[in-house]
Amino acid sequence: MYKKTITYEDYNGNKRTEDFYFALSKAEITEMQLGVEGGFAAMIDKIIKAQDTPALIKIFKELLLKSYGVKSDDGRRFIKSDKLVEEFTQTPAYSEIYMALATDEKQASAFIKNIMPADLAAKAAELEKNGGVTGLPSNTN
């Protein structure tokens, strides 16, 4: 889980600092990986190699919105819903984090690594050292 503290000015001119949470479960990552011909990781790799910035920005937005949620007080649940995502995108905080991801490669890379479960992030880092993209199952249909 990735906690991002964002300071922004709300629409009443008030300065606010809030924590926002982002995470993808193993099930969500696997669904994304298996839901794209050749695999999600291969698709991202292809987009990066082709330097297709519009497609890459679209993927970052998808990851940002898919990973956003609210942690329950007892820590048992990470609550996600279309309503929560809609409310988040209506805040200046969304714009702040979106612009950071769209314009800063280091922040974008850190975001992706931090929204993955720790064991998958470690596996992905190891595969990246060896020339692979991620530790996700491949879609070889």
Sequence and secondary structure as in RCSB ss.txt:
>XXXX:A:sequence
MYKKTITYEDYNGNKRTEDFYFALSKAEITEMQLGVEGGFAAMIDKIIKAQDTPALIKIFKELLLKSYGVKSDDG
RRFIKSDKLVEEFTQTPAYSEIYMALATDEKQASAFIKNIMPADLAAKAAELEKNGGVTGLPSNTN
>XXXX:A:secstr
 EEEEEEEE TTS EEEEEEEE   HHHHHHHHHTSTT HHHHHHHHHHHT HHHHHHHHHHHHHHHEEEE TTS
S EE  HHHHHHHHTSHHHHHHHHHHHH HHHHHHHHHHHS HHHHHHHHHHHHTT S SS     
